[in-house]
């Protein structure tokens, strides 16, 4: 998951949530664990895409400034297990659709538009709260928004999403920690493998687009996990 997601500038939270769902990890453990892995991988992706020259402070800052405090608030809220599963399931379906439809996306040449400050702040506020509440960094929402609005091209969107995921994951994790979170013992092994995958994926992704086949396979995995979350007991 870390390799695949980091190749497009994402931390992989929706993928980790999918894996946790398939492994029957409890809802209380899913969110903080996904956020920890998100921080590790998005840090690597942020550095790689920044070094490759794709990052834009001008686009990133208004989204991040508005999202950080709301990500903390969302992270501090503990949802009922059944409601959390329904929300996470919906997020996974959305992520799967975006991965499938964007599998053959290329860096098309088009004129980029300036990001309206008020719109960026409003979007950042909503994305930050949802990110902290569910346990994702928000990149799966921000990337398509930047591309569809023509505020960034594919590589720029990946670089900005990586940094956005990092700051929101940190804020969401801080909020979750206020509820005395206890991480599972396996987090160290998960973290080590996520770092390894993140290093490979971010290096490849900052220079070439993700594999069509791998992205579509991942989309299918997310749909299966979403079905388990929404319809499973």
Secondary structure, 3 states (H helix, E strand, C coil): CHHHHHCCCCCCHHHHHHHHHHCCCCHHHHHHHHHHHHHHHHHHHHHHHHHCCCCCHHHHHHHHHHHHHHHHHHHCCCCCHHHHHHHHHHHHHHHHHHHHHCCCCCCCCCCCCCCCHHHHHHHHHHHHHHHHHHCCCCHHHHHHHHHHCCCCCHHHHHHHHHHHHHHHHHHHHHHHHCCCCCCCCCHHHHHHHHHHHHHHHHHHHCCCCCCHHHHHHHHHHHHHHHHHHHHCC
